[in-house]
C-alpha cells in the first residue's frame, strides 16, 4: 500500500508529465506494447493480474526505452496502484490543480 506522500508524488508526476499512465493510451491494443512485461505474461499471470483488480498502471518517463511505438513511450517495467490508491491519487490531482489555479 502506498503512503499518502507517495500518492501525492505520483499525482504531481502525472500532472508534470514525468509519469506516463495507462490512462494516456487511446488504443487499448497498444497497452502491452507500451508496458512490455505484460506482453510476456502467460495466461495464468494475466489472470492473476486481472484478479488483483489493478486501478492504474504507471511508470516514470525517465525509465522509457529508447524507441517510441506509434508515438507512445515503451517501458520494460511498470508500477500498479490499487483501485483505492488510484481514487485517492486522483483526488490529490484535483487538489493540486485547484491549488495551482489559486496562484
N, C-alpha and C positions, 0 to 999 in steps of 0.2 A: 504494500500500500504506500503510495506517495504521500509525503508530508504536504501541508498547505504551502510551505515555501517552495517546494519543488513544483507544485501545480501552478503557482504564481509565475515561476521562472519559465515554465512551459508556455503559459499564456503569453508572457512577454515575448518569448522567442517566436511564437507563431505570428503575433502582430508585427514584429520587426522583420519578418522574413527569414529568420535564422533557423526556423524549424519548418519542415515540409510534413504535411499530414495526408492521410487517405482522403480527407475532405477536399483536397486540392485537385483530385483526379476526376476528370469529367467522364472518362470512358472506363467503366468498371473492368473491362477486359485488360486494361493496362496495369492493374494492381500488381500482379505477380512479376511483371517486367520492371516495375519500379522498386518494389520491396522483394528483391530477388530470392532471398532464402525461402520464401513461401513457395516459389516455383519448384523447389526441390523437395517439398514435403510429399510423403506418401499419403495414401487415403486415411490411414489411422491418424497421422499427425494433423491432417486437415480437419478431421472430425473432432479431435481433441481441441484444436484451436477454435473451431466453431462452438463447441460445447462450453468453452470458457467464456463465451459471450464478450468478446473484446469491444470496448467502446470507441477506441481511437488508435490507429497505428500512426507512429510518427518517427522522424529521425532528424538529426541536425544536418543542415545543408553542408556543413564542413566535412561530413562523412560521405558525401555523394561521390560516386565513382567518376572517372574522367570523361565518360561519354553520356550524352543525353539520349533518351529514347522518345521520339516524337515530341520533343520539347520538354519532356519531364526528366528530372534527375533520376539516377538509378542508385540504389543502396544495397550494400552487402550485409546490412544489419538493420534492425528496427527495434522500436520500443512500443509497448502497448499500455494504454490506460484502460482501466475497467470502465464499465458504464457509469458507475457512481463517480469515479475520479473525473471522467470526461464532463459530466454535468457540472461538477464543482469548478473545473478548469474553465469551462465556457462562461460560468458566472463571473470568474475572475477576469476573463477577457472583457466582458461587458463593463465591469467596474473600472478597468484600466482605460477603456475607450472613453467612458464618461469623465474620468479624471483628466484625460488629455483635452477633451472638449472645453473643460473649465479653465484651461491655461490661457 
